Amino acid sequence: MSKATENKVTIYIDDKPYEVSTDNNLLAGVLSQNLNLPYFCWHPSMGSVAACRQCAVTQYQDENDERGRLVMACTTPVTDGMRIGLGDKSSSKFREQVITAMMTNHPHDCPVCAEGGECHLQDMTVMTGHSVRTYKGQKRTYQNQHLGEFVGHEMNRCITCYRCVRFYKDYAGGEDFGVYGSRNKVYFGRQSNGQLESEFSGNLVEVCPTGVFTNKLFSAHFTRKWDLQSAPSICSHCSVGCNTSVGERYGSVRRVVNRFNDDINGYFLCDVGRFGIGFVNNLSRIRTAKGIAQQSPLGLSELDVAKALVHYRHKKFAAIGSSRASLEANAYLQSLVGLDKFSVGLAKNDLALAKIHSNILTKFDAPSIKQIEASDFVLIVAEDITQTSPRIALAVRQALKNVAIKKADLLGIPSWQDSAVRTIGGEDKTPMYALQSTPTKLDKESKYSDLLSPQTILLSLDFILARVAEQSTKDFDLTEDQISLLEQLTNEMLAAKSPLIVSGWSHQNALILSKVEAIASALKARNEQSDFQLCVLAPSANSVGVMSLMNEDTPSVEALISLSKNNDIDGIIVLENTLEWLSESELSVLKDNVEVLIALDHSENQTTEIADIVLPAATVTEGDGHFVNYQGYIQRFYQVHVVDSPIRESWHWINSLAQSLFNSSHKLTTFTALTRYLGEAIDGWLIKADSDSFSPETASGIPRQTHRNSGRTSQSANITVHEGKSLTSCQQVNENEPQFNFSMEGHDGSQCQDVPFSWAPGWNSNQSINQGSLHQSDKTYEKVSFAHCESQSLADDATQQSEGLLFVRQPRCFNEDWQARLNPEFGLMKNESHICVASKTLDLLDVEQSEYLKITLSDENDTAEISHWVAKLVVDDELPNNLSYGQLANNLCGKTGISIQLSIASEEEVKEFKHQETEQQKHYRNQQAQMLSQLKERDQFIPIRMSNDAFYEASKGQGGGNG
């Protein structure tokens, strides 16, 4: 991840020389020098349209020109020796007049606006000198819309900068939001009330420079922005690894905002990453231990754990890891039970996919977001990236514009001239093809997006491989139209300079992934000079991390269950894994064939229900650790707030188990100590201790609180009026971990990437990120390595499809991750269970078309277990006879060979189905209200800002109670 080379020239601003880049416009150049120039419509990712006229400067012909002319900095290229005036009277007066006109209809409701204190409009009005409200007329008013569960709407605050519609439609490809109006009445919204359909709707909150679009979930449990305590984190919902900042107040997580990283997520987050953090505050959180008696009122002690586990000391233990737990927790647990008795938490088929994926990562470097955006050909294979990895889909959408950018470049028009580039490009787009079994939101952009069965996808990949390897393509069981399109696809892919193939795990077909690997190898062998990129997407935040812990003998979860049947193990430790794909019979075997089942998790699930001992684990916001993203890069997340006892980080619990069950003499009390221990215990461990890796300028620590944080000394007044030392150090008083302080003291940030909030002098909004360098991710990332795994036999075994009608699960981004499903807002957006089949398929199965069908799913690997569902029928005559897709009540994760039988649902079954759907919606509404009520009630009892033990000691002798 390296910074792009920039072409530098010297320009003169108010007669002072500055060195700026010619790769962007004059506005970007001025901002890069930490100079103040107001703007609204410009955005670094979306370019310039000169809609707001706020960035006016005076451009002079030479040093003798005293008059100059007004130009808009966002549409003015940078040239060597150019002279501009920023503080001259002419441009200053023009900018003040522009914002005065904008504010004539603004409601001036800053005290009740959710954007207050972090508002770009506030910053710009102060910057331009517009400090007196002079307009006496009647203000224009609008009626607001309901835009769904995430985004609030206050149209009266709009200043018509057009950023929202440019992002939503032009950048993110949304179709249900636009700009409407006549004369001077311009309205930004939908044609009718309803949920915004784009997976990136939440970015309207950050893109809008005023408070037109607000974070509904944050507003419902609001606190002033400057009172948030924040820490840098990593999104825990998919493998992209988007960088985030998580803010909390009074012990509850309030919001997630984007943390700029030019190579991974840039300026934008998907809605799952932005709003999915609600699982941290969910009612299903595990806050007490199960199976262990707590002796002390201060919390669960090591002695309590040791007493509960004394009967299992010296027993044979196996462990099941998790791709949503930290790399450290997985590695520590593996080191205790041994490689042969540690499953990374994957089902048999997923393990086959993981082994092929790890082999791919040893051969090909996965592309960054920037590299994806630079592609001139895209082939998507068996992966709906709009739902499984939305941030990758957003990058692919930008790649589609490269034809237009190239056309504009031939005419001398720079890529940041957004309106001109779009006009020149017209309907021409970068060629994109999709081999899919389900429809996707990118289908309209694809040259070929017919729905294909998995077998036809495999045949198509074989055809492409034969063409790339210059082998015979005769005797393929494909139609003439399919062969013609595949010929066209292959020709365009071979002609491209930077072709991209994207695939993943969602089709649960390891053989498809192995064919993609073969095509990639053949492409590389045929043209070693091409910038070919292969991007394979795993399902979870740390899937690639646990892949780095695998070897040839890594067992699947089913293999561990078989060991328990043979009495080869006495107990199993399950680390943050719901095992939701296991059938009831498999769960019974897991439970009944071991003496003790120990589960570590943060929320209730089917594993914690059957476990003998449950230890309450911290969430991603409550602990420290690393995830490994889809590229193999190790990224750190930091503790946002201290947790209530007895909740502990998973590695803390594993350390207790190490001492109680495995006779370990290591007492690891800090994350730094854990990192150093793993460095000594595991060959090739890449993660350095924080005290070894932080720069001298941050040695004093980076504050979690803003310098404007109010009421710090009163936050714990119900405990003690004295401000303890623990408030200004990380995790009690620990001089070895200075990286982030639970205070406003420390390194001022100077916009280094790890600072958890955006601020610059005069810039309180997120636009402060553009003050100084516009590319701030010059950060060195360590990359994990992978052991080579022979996986072809597994792939063949895992992809044997049964005869009859096959079912392919249609992914839904709000339903893909278990943690995301804990959010009631996501549940309210859940689609009705449905199945799509062709009418000719119903005729062949002798099933009449009906509004609702009864579906019987049987798994060839577990014939005793048969599941029944009722689902709404959707007829799609584009489907082949042997294929169906849809969304059912079960995610069917890790299952292969799924065949279905269809029949007409009875009136009683339909009635029960509708009743369950209605009750489920009521449940989500009630859960939403209960969560909010509970959180507001907790605000009345100010939580402890340090560990219970530390506060207890601090309050003794100081007149404070023990709270």
Buried (B, 14 or more C-beta within 10 A) or exposed (E): BEEEEBEEBEBBBBEEEBEBBBBBBBBBBBBBBEBBBBBBBBBBBBBBBBBBBBBBBBBBEEEEEEEBEBBBBBBBBBEEEBBBBBEBEBBBEBBBBBBBEBBEBBBEEBEEBBBBBBBBBBBBBEBBEBEEEEEEEEEBEBEEBBBBBBBBBBBBBBBBBBBBBBBBBBBBBBEBBBBEEEEEEBBBBBEEEEBBBBBBBBBBBBBBBBBBBBBBBBEBBBBBBBBBBBBBBBBBBBBBBBBBBBBBBBBBBBBBBBBBBBBBBBBBBBBBBBBBBBBBBBEEBBEEBBBBEBEEEBBBBEEBBBBBBEEBEEBBBBBBBBBBBBBBBBBBBBBBBEBEBBBBBBBBBBBBBBBBBBBBBEEBEBBBBBBBBBBBBBBBBBBBBBBBBBBBBBBBBBBBBBBBBBBBEEEEBBBBBBBBBBEBBEEEBBBBBBBBBBBBBBBEBBBBBBBBBBBBBBBBBBBBBBBBBEEEBEEBEBEEEBBEBBBBBBEBBBEBEBBBBBBBBBBBBBBBBBBBBBBBBBBBEEBEEBBBBBBBBBBBBBBBBBBBBBEEEBBBBBBBBBBBBEEEBBBBBBBBBBBBBBBEEBBEBBBEBBBBBBBBBBBBBEBBEBBBBBBBBBBBBBBBBBBBBBBBBBBBBBBBBBBBBBBBBBBBBBBBBBBBBBEBEEEBEBBBBBBBBBBEEBEEBBBBBBBEEBEEEBEBBBBBBBEEBEEBEEBBEBBBEBBBEBBBBBBBEBEBBBBBBBBBBBBBBEBBBBBBBBBBEEBBBBBBBBBBBBBBBEBEBBBBEBBEBEBBEBBEBBBEBBEEBBBBBBBBBBBBBBBBBBBBBBBBBBEEBBBBBBEEBBEEBEBEEBEBBBBEBBBEBBEEBEBEBBBBBEEBEEBBBBBBBBBBBBBBBBBBBBBBBBBBBEEEBBEEBBEEBEEBBEEBEEBBEEBBEEBEEBBEEBBBBBBBBBBBBBBEEEEBEEB
